[in-house]
Amino acid sequence: MTRLRISSGSSFEKEFAYSRAVEEDGWIFVSGTTGFDYRTMTIAHDVVAQCEQCFKNIAEALAQLHAGLEHVVSVRYMLPRREDFARCAPVVRKYLGDAKPASTMIVAGLLEERIRIEIEVTAHRVLPVHG
């Protein structure tokens, strides 16, 4: 078993001692991902724009582990305001409309007031057979 860890470079990862994603035996666990542009550590005010950036961040993490959004089997959405989730539906369909993973939406307080959505995914890809 080989465990791979990747980082987005987010200051949160260093501060709170976690990896953006961890892969082991074809299973990929992407940490709760916010709408920050991790290169600049800036974030849009609008929940829809944040949702879009969340998926870009998640797709980038998956790509580093040779996977994509089509490999997502489970997703958890966390929002401080339940009424914001419906506004994100078009973005969710854009990125996960083909994968149609198991899904949960949770209303919860997030790390900072300016964070309007956080998304966590689990993905699975079949590993190549060597032999």
A tleap script that builds the chain and sets N, CA, C and O, in Angstrom:
source leaprc.protein.ff14SB
mol = sequence {
  NMET THR ARG LEU ARG ILE SER SER GLY SER
  SER PHE GLU LYS GLU PHE ALA TYR SER ARG
  ALA VAL GLU GLU ASP GLY TRP ILE PHE VAL
  SER GLY THR THR GLY PHE ASP TYR ARG THR
  MET THR ILE ALA HIE ASP VAL VAL ALA GLN
  CYS GLU GLN CYS PHE LYS ASN ILE ALA GLU
  ALA LEU ALA GLN LEU HIE ALA GLY LEU GLU
  HIE VAL VAL SER VAL ARG TYR MET LEU PRO
  ARG ARG GLU ASP PHE ALA ARG CYS ALA PRO
  VAL VAL ARG LYS TYR LEU GLY ASP ALA LYS
  PRO ALA SER THR MET ILE VAL ALA GLY LEU
  LEU GLU GLU ARG ILE ARG ILE GLU ILE GLU
  VAL THR ALA HIE ARG VAL LEU PRO VAL HIE
  CGLY
}
set mol.1.N position { 0.833 -1.178 0.000 }
set mol.1.CA position { 0.000 0.000 0.000 }
set mol.1.C position { 0.880 1.244 0.000 }
set mol.1.O position { 1.803 1.378 0.803 }
set mol.2.N position { 0.572 2.132 -0.907 }
set mol.2.CA position { 1.293 3.390 -0.993 }
set mol.2.C position { 0.328 4.526 -0.714 }
set mol.2.O position { -0.750 4.591 -1.306 }
set mol.3.N position { 0.701 5.400 0.163 }
set mol.3.CA position { -0.121 6.562 0.474 }
set mol.3.C position { 0.561 7.788 -0.109 }
set mol.3.O position { 1.732 8.053 0.163 }
set mol.4.N position { -0.188 8.532 -0.915 }
set mol.4.CA position { 0.307 9.769 -1.508 }
set mol.4.C position { -0.461 10.935 -0.917 }
set mol.4.O position { -1.671 10.855 -0.705 }
set mol.5.N position { 0.246 12.009 -0.654 }
set mol.5.CA position { -0.392 13.222 -0.139 }
set mol.5.C position { -0.028 14.373 -1.059 }
set mol.5.O position { 1.107 14.478 -1.524 }
set mol.6.N position { -1.004 15.237 -1.315 }
set mol.6.CA position { -0.720 16.422 -2.111 }
set mol.6.C position { -1.202 17.662 -1.359 }
set mol.6.O position { -2.075 17.588 -0.494 }
set mol.7.N position { -0.613 18.790 -1.710 }
set mol.7.CA position { -0.956 20.064 -1.102 }
set mol.7.C position { -1.319 21.054 -2.191 }
set mol.7.O position { -0.783 21.004 -3.299 }
set mol.8.N position { -2.236 21.955 -1.865 }
set mol.8.CA position { -2.576 23.031 -2.794 }
set mol.8.C position { -1.707 24.254 -2.547 }
set mol.8.O position { -1.696 25.188 -3.349 }
set mol.9.N position { -0.985 24.246 -1.445 }
set mol.9.CA position { -0.213 25.424 -1.061 }
set mol.9.C position { -1.003 26.367 -0.166 }
set mol.9.O position { -0.501 27.425 0.214 }
set mol.10.N position { -2.232 25.995 0.174 }
set mol.10.CA position { -3.063 26.815 1.050 }
set mol.10.C position { -2.406 26.976 2.411 }
set mol.10.O position { -1.856 26.022 2.962 }
set mol.11.N position { -2.467 28.180 2.947 }
set mol.11.CA position { -1.915 28.410 4.281 }
set mol.11.C position { -2.684 27.615 5.334 }
set mol.11.O position { -2.133 27.302 6.390 }
set mol.12.N position { -3.952 27.283 5.062 }
set mol.12.CA position { -4.749 26.494 6.000 }
set mol.12.C position { -4.124 25.114 6.222 }
set mol.12.O position { -4.129 24.603 7.342 }
set mol.13.N position { -3.591 24.512 5.163 }
set mol.13.CA position { -3.024 23.166 5.264 }
set mol.13.C position { -1.848 23.136 6.242 }
set mol.13.O position { -1.736 22.227 7.064 }
set mol.14.N position { -0.994 24.117 6.146 }
set mol.14.CA position { 0.157 24.174 7.054 }
set mol.14.C position { -0.310 24.483 8.474 }
set mol.14.O position { 0.135 23.850 9.431 }
set mol.15.N position { -1.204 25.455 8.606 }
set mol.15.CA position { -1.657 25.891 9.923 }
set mol.15.C position { -2.383 24.791 10.681 }
set mol.15.O position { -2.213 24.654 11.892 }
set mol.16.N position { -3.206 23.994 9.966 }
set mol.16.CA position { -4.028 22.981 10.632 }
set mol.16.C position { -3.560 21.553 10.365 }
set mol.16.O position { -4.282 20.602 10.665 }
set mol.17.N position { -2.353 21.392 9.801 }
set mol.17.CA position { -1.689 20.090 9.640 }
set mol.17.C position { -2.534 19.058 8.899 }
set mol.17.O position { -2.863 18.003 9.441 }
set mol.18.N position { -2.877 19.374 7.658 }
set mol.18.CA position { -3.590 18.395 6.844 }
set mol.18.C position { -3.142 18.496 5.394 }
set mol.18.O position { -2.470 19.449 4.999 }
set mol.19.N position { -3.524 17.501 4.615 }
set mol.19.CA position { -3.220 17.467 3.185 }
set mol.19.C position { -4.474 17.842 2.416 }
set mol.19.O position { -5.586 17.571 2.869 }
set mol.20.N position { -4.301 18.467 1.252 }
set mol.20.CA position { -5.446 18.769 0.393 }
set mol.20.C position { -6.120 17.474 -0.028 }
set mol.20.O position { -7.347 17.380 -0.054 }
set mol.21.N position { -5.294 16.463 -0.364 }
set mol.21.CA position { -5.849 15.168 -0.749 }
set mol.21.C position { -4.874 14.065 -0.374 }
set mol.21.O position { -3.660 14.264 -0.334 }
set mol.22.N position { -5.440 12.896 -0.100 }
set mol.22.CA position { -4.663 11.706 0.215 }
set mol.22.C position { -5.197 10.582 -0.661 }
set mol.22.O position { -6.406 10.384 -0.776 }
set mol.23.N position { -4.270 9.846 -1.278 }
set mol.23.CA position { -4.651 8.703 -2.125 }
set mol.23.C position { -4.009 7.447 -1.573 }
set mol.23.O position { -2.823 7.423 -1.245 }
set mol.24.N position { -4.816 6.406 -1.476 }
set mol.24.CA position { -4.311 5.098 -1.074 }
set mol.24.C position { -5.130 4.022 -1.771 }
set mol.24.O position { -6.356 3.993 -1.656 }
set mol.25.N position { -4.460 3.150 -2.485 }
set mol.25.CA position { -5.101 2.026 -3.172 }
set mol.25.C position { -6.260 2.451 -4.076 }
set mol.25.O position { -7.289 1.778 -4.135 }
set mol.26.N position { -6.085 3.557 -4.769 }
set mol.26.CA position { -7.099 4.013 -5.710 }
set mol.26.C position { -8.199 4.862 -5.095 }
set mol.26.O position { -8.999 5.451 -5.821 }
set mol.27.N position { -8.254 4.934 -3.777 }
set mol.27.CA position { -9.227 5.788 -3.095 }
set mol.27.C position { -8.580 7.145 -2.850 }
set mol.27.O position { -7.450 7.230 -2.369 }
set mol.28.N position { -9.306 8.197 -3.184 }
set mol.28.CA position { -8.795 9.558 -3.028 }
set mol.28.C position { -9.753 10.339 -2.140 }
set mol.28.O position { -10.952 10.416 -2.407 }
set mol.29.N position { -9.207 10.907 -1.096 }
set mol.29.CA position { -9.989 11.688 -0.141 }
set mol.29.C position { -9.522 13.134 -0.245 }
set mol.29.O position { -8.383 13.459 0.091 }
set mol.30.N position { -10.417 13.995 -0.715 }
set mol.30.CA position { -10.087 15.417 -0.853 }
set mol.30.C position { -10.693 16.148 0.334 }
set mol.30.O position { -11.901 16.088 0.563 }
set mol.31.N position { -9.849 16.832 1.080 }
set mol.31.CA position { -10.288 17.572 2.256 }
set mol.31.C position { -11.350 18.602 1.898 }
set mol.31.O position { -11.491 18.997 0.741 }
set mol.32.N position { -12.087 19.026 2.908 }
set mol.32.CA position { -13.027 20.115 2.705 }
set mol.32.C position { -12.309 21.259 2.009 }
set mol.32.O position { -11.291 21.757 2.489 }
set mol.33.N position { -12.851 21.666 0.875 }
set mol.33.CA position { -12.200 22.636 0.000 }
set mol.33.C position { -13.080 23.869 -0.122 }
set mol.33.O position { -14.274 23.770 -0.405 }
set mol.34.N position { -12.484 25.014 0.091 }
set mol.34.CA position { -13.232 26.274 0.045 }
set mol.34.C position { -13.055 26.959 -1.301 }
set mol.34.O position { -12.359 26.458 -2.185 }
set mol.35.N position { -13.688 28.095 -1.438 }
set mol.35.CA position { -13.635 28.861 -2.671 }
set mol.35.C position { -12.469 29.815 -2.768 }
set mol.35.O position { -12.491 30.732 -3.588 }
set mol.36.N position { -11.456 29.624 -1.956 }
set mol.36.CA position { -10.264 30.458 -2.074 }
set mol.36.C position { -9.506 30.099 -3.344 }
set mol.36.O position { -9.436 28.934 -3.734 }
set mol.37.N position { -8.942 31.111 -3.980 }
set mol.37.CA position { -7.917 30.880 -4.985 }
set mol.37.C position { -6.654 30.721 -4.149 }
set mol.37.O position { -6.120 31.698 -3.624 }
set mol.38.N position { -6.181 29.488 -4.029 }
set mol.38.CA position { -5.088 29.205 -3.103 }
set mol.38.C position { -3.757 29.825 -3.524 }
set mol.38.O position { -2.844 29.944 -2.707 }
set mol.39.N position { -3.641 30.219 -4.786 }
set mol.39.CA position { -2.404 30.866 -5.223 }
set mol.39.C position { -2.295 32.286 -4.650 }
set mol.39.O position { -1.211 32.745 -4.292 }
set mol.40.N position { -3.435 32.963 -4.573 }
set mol.40.CA position { -3.447 34.347 -4.087 }
set mol.40.C position { -4.083 34.485 -2.706 }
set mol.40.O position { -4.013 35.548 -2.090 }
set mol.41.N position { -4.703 33.407 -2.222 }
set mol.41.CA position { -5.456 33.396 -0.964 }
set mol.41.C position { -6.512 34.497 -0.939 }
set mol.41.O position { -6.725 35.163 0.074 }
set mol.42.N position { -7.171 34.664 -2.100 }
set mol.42.CA position { -8.306 35.576 -2.200 }
set mol.42.C position { -9.568 34.740 -2.386 }
set mol.42.O position { -9.507 33.592 -2.826 }
set mol.43.N position { -10.711 35.331 -2.046 }
set mol.43.CA position { -11.979 34.628 -2.152 }
set mol.43.C position { -13.069 35.602 -2.600 }
set mol.43.O position { -13.136 36.734 -2.122 }
set mol.44.N position { -13.915 35.153 -3.513 }
set mol.44.CA position { -15.047 35.973 -3.968 }
set mol.44.C position { -16.081 36.065 -2.847 }
set mol.44.O position { -16.115 35.222 -1.950 }
set mol.45.N position { -16.912 37.086 -2.907 }
set mol.45.CA position { -17.955 37.242 -1.897 }
set mol.45.C position { -19.157 36.332 -2.175 }
set mol.45.O position { -19.790 35.846 -1.237 }
set mol.46.N position { -19.472 36.099 -3.434 }
set mol.46.CA position { -20.674 35.372 -3.844 }
set mol.46.C position { -20.522 33.856 -3.688 }
set mol.46.O position { -19.490 33.296 -4.059 }
set mol.47.N position { -21.539 33.195 -3.147 }
set mol.47.CA position { -21.497 31.748 -2.934 }
set mol.47.C position { -21.356 30.973 -4.243 }
set mol.47.O position { -20.683 29.943 -4.273 }
set mol.48.N position { -21.975 31.444 -5.321 }
set mol.48.CA position { -21.890 30.738 -6.606 }
set mol.48.C position { -20.455 30.787 -7.142 }
set mol.48.O position { -19.934 29.780 -7.620 }
set mol.49.N position { -19.829 31.945 -7.061 }
set mol.49.CA position { -18.434 32.065 -7.490 }
set mol.49.C position { -17.527 31.210 -6.608 }
set mol.49.O position { -16.574 30.607 -7.102 }
set mol.50.N position { -17.813 31.155 -5.317 }
set mol.50.CA position { -17.030 30.303 -4.424 }
set mol.50.C position { -17.209 28.829 -4.766 }
set mol.50.O position { -16.243 28.066 -4.747 }
set mol.51.N position { -18.428 28.428 -5.076 }
set mol.51.CA position { -18.705 27.037 -5.454 }
set mol.51.C position { -17.905 26.654 -6.699 }
set mol.51.O position { -17.310 25.578 -6.762 }
set mol.52.N position { -17.902 27.537 -7.672 }
set mol.52.CA position { -17.142 27.319 -8.906 }
set mol.52.C position { -15.655 27.132 -8.585 }
set mol.52.O position { -15.021 26.217 -9.110 }
set mol.53.N position { -15.101 27.987 -7.733 }
set mol.53.CA position { -13.689 27.884 -7.374 }
set mol.53.C position { -13.419 26.613 -6.569 }
set mol.53.O position { -12.367 25.994 -6.725 }
set mol.54.N position { -14.357 26.224 -5.714 }
set mol.54.CA position { -14.199 24.957 -4.974 }
set mol.54.C position { -13.966 23.807 -5.946 }
set mol.54.O position { -13.036 23.018 -5.775 }
set mol.55.N position { -14.815 23.716 -6.967 }
set mol.55.CA position { -14.684 22.616 -7.922 }
set mol.55.C position { -13.390 22.709 -8.731 }
set mol.55.O position { -12.793 21.683 -9.057 }
set mol.56.N position { -12.955 23.915 -9.056 }
set mol.56.CA position { -11.667 24.062 -9.745 }
set mol.56.C position { -10.534 23.562 -8.848 }
set mol.56.O position { -9.627 22.872 -9.313 }
set mol.57.N position { -10.589 23.911 -7.567 }
set mol.57.CA position { -9.571 23.463 -6.619 }
set mol.57.C position { -9.591 21.943 -6.460 }
set mol.57.O position { -8.540 21.304 -6.410 }
set mol.58.N position { -10.785 21.374 -6.383 }
set mol.58.CA position { -10.920 19.925 -6.237 }
set mol.58.C position { -10.414 19.221 -7.489 }
set mol.58.O position { -9.687 18.232 -7.392 }
set mol.59.N position { -10.787 19.716 -8.653 }
set mol.59.CA position { -10.340 19.109 -9.911 }
set mol.59.C position { -8.822 19.143 -10.014 }
set mol.59.O position { -8.206 18.189 -10.488 }
set mol.60.N position { -8.222 20.237 -9.572 }
set mol.60.CA position { -6.763 20.348 -9.611 }
set mol.60.C position { -6.115 19.321 -8.672 }
set mol.60.O position { -5.116 18.694 -9.027 }
set mol.61.N position { -6.684 19.155 -7.486 }
set mol.61.CA position { -6.147 18.169 -6.544 }
set mol.61.C position { -6.269 16.754 -7.117 }
set mol.61.O position { -5.330 15.962 -7.038 }
set mol.62.N position { -7.426 16.448 -7.693 }
set mol.62.CA position { -7.627 15.117 -8.286 }
set mol.62.C position { -6.660 14.884 -9.440 }
set mol.62.O position { -6.112 13.791 -9.581 }
set mol.63.N position { -6.449 15.900 -10.260 }
set mol.63.CA position { -5.546 15.763 -11.413 }
set mol.63.C position { -4.129 15.425 -10.964 }
set mol.63.O position { -3.427 14.662 -11.628 }
set mol.64.N position { -3.712 15.992 -9.840 }
set mol.64.CA position { -2.373 15.683 -9.326 }
set mol.64.C position { -2.240 14.213 -8.947 }
set mol.64.O position { -1.129 13.694 -8.836 }
set mol.65.N position { -3.375 13.543 -8.747 }
set mol.65.CA position { -3.382 12.123 -8.399 }
set mol.65.C position { -3.918 11.278 -9.562 }
set mol.65.O position { -4.373 10.151 -9.370 }
set mol.66.N position { -3.853 11.845 -10.764 }
set mol.66.CA position { -4.250 11.150 -11.997 }
set mol.66.C position { -5.707 10.702 -11.974 }
set mol.66.O position { -6.037 9.597 -12.406 }
set mol.67.N position { -6.570 11.573 -11.464 }
set mol.67.CA position { -8.010 11.309 -11.414 }
set mol.67.C position { -8.740 12.576 -11.827 }
set mol.67.O position { -8.129 13.626 -12.028 }
set mol.68.N position { -10.045 12.463 -11.951 }
set mol.68.CA position { -10.857 13.614 -12.322 }
set mol.68.C position { -12.188 13.587 -11.597 }
set mol.68.O position { -12.468 12.676 -10.818 }
set mol.69.N position { -12.998 14.586 -11.859 }
set mol.69.CA position { -14.298 14.673 -11.206 }
set mol.69.C position { -15.200 13.487 -11.566 }
set mol.69.O position { -16.126 13.165 -10.822 }
set mol.70.N position { -14.933 12.843 -12.695 }
set mol.70.CA position { -15.717 11.664 -13.076 }
set mol.70.C position { -15.482 10.496 -12.116 }
set mol.70.O position { -16.256 9.539 -12.110 }
set mol.71.N position { -14.431 10.562 -11.312 }
set mol.71.CA position { -14.118 9.511 -10.352 }
set mol.71.C position { -14.756 9.752 -8.978 }
set mol.71.O position { -14.629 8.915 -8.085 }
set mol.72.N position { -15.434 10.876 -8.805 }
set mol.72.CA position { -16.035 11.214 -7.508 }
set mol.72.C position { -17.209 10.273 -7.227 }
set mol.72.O position { -18.114 10.125 -8.049 }
set mol.73.N position { -17.176 9.640 -6.048 }
set mol.73.CA position { -18.247 8.719 -5.651 }
set mol.73.C position { -19.078 9.253 -4.488 }
set mol.73.O position { -20.183 8.772 -4.235 }
set mol.74.N position { -18.543 10.250 -3.781 }
set mol.74.CA position { -19.264 10.824 -2.652 }
set mol.74.C position { -18.865 12.285 -2.507 }
set mol.74.O position { -17.709 12.651 -2.720 }
set mol.75.N position { -19.842 13.118 -2.141 }
set mol.75.CA position { -19.581 14.548 -1.954 }
set mol.75.C position { -20.371 15.052 -0.749 }
set mol.75.O position { -21.511 14.652 -0.517 }
set mol.76.N position { -19.732 15.942 0.009 }
set mol.76.CA position { -20.393 16.606 1.128 }
set mol.76.C position { -20.260 18.111 0.927 }
set mol.76.O position { -19.166 18.639 0.726 }
set mol.77.N position { -21.399 18.782 0.987 }
set mol.77.CA position { -21.438 20.240 0.865 }
set mol.77.C position { -21.722 20.790 2.254 }
set mol.77.O position { -22.628 20.314 2.937 }
set mol.78.N position { -20.956 21.789 2.675 }
set mol.78.CA position { -21.189 22.440 3.953 }
set mol.78.C position { -21.375 23.929 3.697 }
set mol.78.O position { -20.521 24.586 3.101 }
set mol.79.N position { -22.501 24.444 4.155 }
set mol.79.CA position { -22.821 25.860 3.960 }
set mol.79.C position { -23.386 26.434 5.251 }
set mol.79.O position { -24.133 25.751 5.951 }
set mol.80.N position { -23.048 27.669 5.576 }
set mol.80.CA position { -23.639 28.301 6.750 }
set mol.80.C position { -25.113 28.664 6.543 }
set mol.80.O position { -25.873 28.750 7.508 }
set mol.81.N position { -25.517 28.876 5.286 }
set mol.81.CA position { -26.908 29.276 4.990 }
set mol.81.C position { -27.532 28.281 4.014 }
set mol.81.O position { -27.123 28.209 2.855 }
set mol.82.N position { -28.505 27.527 4.472 }
set mol.82.CA position { -29.124 26.485 3.629 }
set mol.82.C position { -29.713 27.054 2.347 }
set mol.82.O position { -29.719 26.377 1.319 }
set mol.83.N position { -30.206 28.280 2.390 }
set mol.83.CA position { -30.834 28.872 1.204 }
set mol.83.C position { -29.831 29.129 0.078 }
set mol.83.O position { -30.233 29.317 -1.070 }
set mol.84.N position { -28.544 29.140 0.386 }
set mol.84.CA position { -27.533 29.342 -0.653 }
set mol.84.C position { -27.307 28.101 -1.515 }
set mol.84.O position { -26.804 28.209 -2.633 }
set mol.85.N position { -27.674 26.922 -1.002 }
set mol.85.CA position { -27.364 25.692 -1.733 }
set mol.85.C position { -28.080 25.631 -3.082 }
set mol.85.O position { -27.483 25.215 -4.075 }
set mol.86.N position { -29.332 26.032 -3.132 }
set mol.86.CA position { -30.083 26.002 -4.392 }
set mol.86.C position { -29.412 26.871 -5.456 }
set mol.86.O position { -29.442 26.534 -6.640 }
set mol.87.N position { -28.815 27.973 -5.046 }
set mol.87.CA position { -28.125 28.854 -6.005 }
set mol.87.C position { -26.916 28.165 -6.629 }
set mol.87.O position { -26.499 28.515 -7.734 }
set mol.88.N position { -26.356 27.189 -5.923 }
set mol.88.CA position { -25.165 26.478 -6.409 }
set mol.88.C position { -25.500 25.311 -7.335 }
set mol.88.O position { -24.601 24.740 -7.953 }
set mol.89.N position { -26.771 24.951 -7.439 }
set mol.89.CA position { -27.164 23.768 -8.218 }
set mol.89.C position { -26.624 23.767 -9.651 }
set mol.89.O position { -26.134 22.728 -10.094 }
set mol.90.N position { -26.687 24.875 -10.401 }
set mol.90.CA position { -26.141 24.840 -11.764 }
set mol.90.C position { -24.643 24.521 -11.799 }
set mol.90.O position { -24.176 23.834 -12.708 }
set mol.91.N position { -23.899 25.014 -10.823 }
set mol.91.CA position { -22.462 24.746 -10.763 }
set mol.91.C position { -22.228 23.274 -10.424 }
set mol.91.O position { -21.361 22.627 -11.013 }
set mol.92.N position { -22.994 22.753 -9.484 }
set mol.92.CA position { -22.883 21.337 -9.112 }
set mol.92.C position { -23.158 20.456 -10.326 }
set mol.92.O position { -22.412 19.513 -10.590 }
set mol.93.N position { -24.218 20.756 -11.062 }
set mol.93.CA position { -24.544 19.969 -12.271 }
set mol.93.C position { -23.425 20.074 -13.309 }
set mol.93.O position { -23.093 19.088 -13.966 }
set mol.94.N position { -22.849 21.257 -13.457 }
set mol.94.CA position { -21.758 21.458 -14.421 }
set mol.94.C position { -20.585 20.524 -14.127 }
set mol.94.O position { -20.025 19.923 -15.045 }
set mol.95.N position { -20.213 20.400 -12.862 }
set mol.95.CA position { -19.027 19.628 -12.503 }
set mol.95.C position { -19.307 18.162 -12.158 }
set mol.95.O position { -18.445 17.310 -12.375 }
set mol.96.N position { -20.486 17.853 -11.628 }
set mol.96.CA position { -20.762 16.483 -11.187 }
set mol.96.C position { -21.978 15.858 -11.855 }
set mol.96.O position { -22.425 14.785 -11.449 }
set mol.97.N position { -22.512 16.512 -12.866 }
set mol.97.CA position { -23.715 16.022 -13.531 }
set mol.97.C position { -23.569 14.643 -14.141 }
set mol.97.O position { -24.537 13.884 -14.187 }
set mol.98.N position { -22.379 14.306 -14.609 }
set mol.98.CA position { -22.152 12.971 -15.167 }
set mol.98.C position { -21.816 11.956 -14.078 }
set mol.98.O position { -22.252 10.808 -14.159 }
set mol.99.N position { -21.063 12.347 -13.077 }
set mol.99.CA position { -20.641 11.427 -12.015 }
set mol.99.C position { -21.803 11.042 -11.100 }
set mol.99.O position { -21.898 9.897 -10.658 }
set mol.100.N position { -22.680 11.997 -10.818 }
set mol.100.CA position { -23.823 11.785 -9.929 }
set mol.100.C position { -23.446 10.996 -8.665 }
set mol.100.O position { -23.984 9.915 -8.428 }
set mol.101.N position { -22.526 11.533 -7.860 }
set mol.101.CA position { -22.093 10.826 -6.653 }
set mol.101.C position { -23.151 10.836 -5.555 }
set mol.101.O position { -24.105 11.613 -5.608 }
set mol.102.N position { -22.978 9.976 -4.570 }
set mol.102.CA position { -23.772 10.071 -3.349 }
set mol.102.C position { -23.481 11.447 -2.757 }
set mol.102.O position { -22.359 11.942 -2.866 }
set mol.103.N position { -24.479 12.068 -2.133 }
set mol.103.CA position { -24.334 13.471 -1.770 }
set mol.103.C position { -25.022 13.794 -0.454 }
set mol.103.O position { -26.082 13.253 -0.142 }
set mol.104.N position { -24.403 14.685 0.312 }
set mol.104.CA position { -24.984 15.192 1.556 }
set mol.104.C position { -24.717 16.686 1.636 }
set mol.104.O position { -23.630 17.148 1.289 }
set mol.105.N position { -25.723 17.449 2.099 }
set mol.105.CA position { -25.545 18.879 2.346 }
set mol.105.C position { -25.761 19.112 3.833 }
set mol.105.O position { -26.759 18.677 4.407 }
set mol.106.N position { -24.811 19.806 4.443 }
set mol.106.CA position { -24.841 20.069 5.874 }
set mol.106.C position { -24.824 21.581 6.087 }
set mol.106.O position { -24.056 22.296 5.444 }
set mol.107.N position { -25.670 22.060 6.988 }
set mol.107.CA position { -25.623 23.461 7.389 }
set mol.107.C position { -24.725 23.532 8.618 }
set mol.107.O position { -24.991 22.888 9.633 }
set mol.108.N position { -23.653 24.327 8.515 }
set mol.108.CA position { -22.668 24.394 9.599 }
set mol.108.C position { -21.923 25.715 9.552 }
set mol.108.O position { -21.803 26.339 8.498 }
set mol.109.N position { -21.432 26.125 10.688 }
set mol.109.CA position { -20.533 27.266 10.727 }
set mol.109.C position { -19.204 26.852 10.105 }
set mol.109.O position { -18.732 25.740 10.338 }
set mol.110.N position { -18.604 27.725 9.327 }
set mol.110.CA position { -17.327 27.421 8.681 }
set mol.110.C position { -16.214 28.246 9.331 }
set mol.110.O position { -16.489 29.105 10.169 }
set mol.111.N position { -14.971 27.992 8.953 }
set mol.111.CA position { -13.803 28.560 9.617 }
set mol.111.C position { -13.817 30.081 9.679 }
set mol.111.O position { -13.456 30.669 10.698 }
set mol.112.N position { -14.237 30.722 8.581 }
set mol.112.CA position { -14.266 32.183 8.527 }
set mol.112.C position { -15.625 32.639 7.997 }
set mol.112.O position { -16.268 31.929 7.224 }
set mol.113.N position { -16.046 33.808 8.411 }
set mol.113.CA position { -17.332 34.360 7.967 }
set mol.113.C position { -17.411 34.513 6.454 }
set mol.113.O position { -18.485 34.337 5.879 }
set mol.114.N position { -16.309 34.833 5.800 }
set mol.114.CA position { -16.347 35.065 4.352 }
set mol.114.C position { -16.449 33.770 3.542 }
set mol.114.O position { -16.712 33.823 2.341 }
set mol.115.N position { -16.247 32.617 4.170 }
set mol.115.CA position { -16.392 31.331 3.476 }
set mol.115.C position { -17.869 30.965 3.456 }
set mol.115.O position { -18.489 30.799 4.506 }
set mol.116.N position { -18.433 30.839 2.250 }
set mol.116.CA position { -19.865 30.589 2.082 }
set mol.116.C position { -20.187 29.134 1.743 }
set mol.116.O position { -21.341 28.714 1.827 }
set mol.117.N position { -19.150 28.356 1.354 }
set mol.117.CA position { -19.346 26.951 1.016 }
set mol.117.C position { -18.013 26.228 1.157 }
set mol.117.O position { -16.947 26.784 0.894 }
set mol.118.N position { -18.106 24.981 1.575 }
set mol.118.CA position { -16.941 24.094 1.627 }
set mol.118.C position { -17.407 22.752 1.060 }
set mol.118.O position { -18.504 22.287 1.372 }
set mol.119.N position { -16.573 22.138 0.233 }
set mol.119.CA position { -16.940 20.888 -0.425 }
set mol.119.C position { -15.846 19.860 -0.188 }
set mol.119.O position { -14.663 20.139 -0.379 }
set mol.120.N position { -16.257 18.662 0.231 }
set mol.120.CA position { -15.347 17.539 0.453 }
set mol.120.C position { -15.778 16.397 -0.462 }
set mol.120.O position { -16.969 16.103 -0.567 }
set mol.121.N position { -14.823 15.753 -1.121 }
set mol.121.CA position { -15.174 14.634 -1.989 }
set mol.121.C position { -14.303 13.417 -1.706 }
set mol.121.O position { -13.181 13.521 -1.211 }
set mol.122.N position { -14.862 12.269 -2.040 }
set mol.122.CA position { -14.132 11.012 -2.081 }
set mol.122.C position { -14.242 10.512 -3.512 }
set mol.122.O position { -15.322 10.510 -4.104 }
set mol.123.N position { -13.115 10.090 -4.056 }
set mol.123.CA position { -13.097 9.579 -5.427 }
set mol.123.C position { -12.442 8.204 -5.419 }
set mol.123.O position { -11.716 7.843 -4.492 }
set mol.124.N position { -12.719 7.454 -6.471 }
set mol.124.CA position { -12.100 6.129 -6.607 }
set mol.124.C position { -11.745 5.911 -8.062 }
set mol.124.O position { -12.553 6.152 -8.960 }
set mol.125.N position { -10.542 5.458 -8.279 }
set mol.125.CA position { -10.132 5.099 -9.630 }
set mol.125.C position { -9.482 3.733 -9.570 }
set mol.125.O position { -8.831 3.392 -8.583 }
set mol.126.N position { -9.651 2.970 -10.599 }
set mol.126.CA position { -9.070 1.640 -10.666 }
set mol.126.C position { -7.587 1.799 -10.942 }
set mol.126.O position { -7.181 2.507 -11.864 }
set mol.127.N position { -6.796 1.134 -10.135 }
set mol.127.CA position { -5.348 1.194 -10.320 }
set mol.127.C position { -4.924 0.255 -11.446 }
set mol.127.O position { -5.542 -0.790 -11.648 }
set mol.128.N position { -3.886 0.617 -12.169 }
set mol.128.CA position { -3.403 -0.275 -13.229 }
set mol.128.C position { -2.863 -1.579 -12.632 }
set mol.128.O position { -2.268 -1.575 -11.555 }
set mol.129.N position { -3.071 -2.666 -13.324 }
set mol.129.CA position { -2.593 -3.961 -12.867 }
set mol.129.C position { -1.161 -4.151 -13.368 }
set mol.129.O position { -0.884 -4.013 -14.560 }
set mol.130.N position { -0.278 -4.465 -12.458 }
set mol.130.CA position { 1.126 -4.733 -12.824 }
set mol.130.C position { 1.374 -6.225 -12.658 }
set mol.130.O position { 0.869 -6.851 -11.726 }
set mol.131.N position { 2.133 -6.770 -13.545 }
set mol.131.CA position { 2.399 -8.152 -13.307 }
set mol.131.C position { 2.966 -8.843 -14.419 }
set mol.131.O position { 3.237 -10.040 -14.329 }
savepdb mol mol.pdb
quit
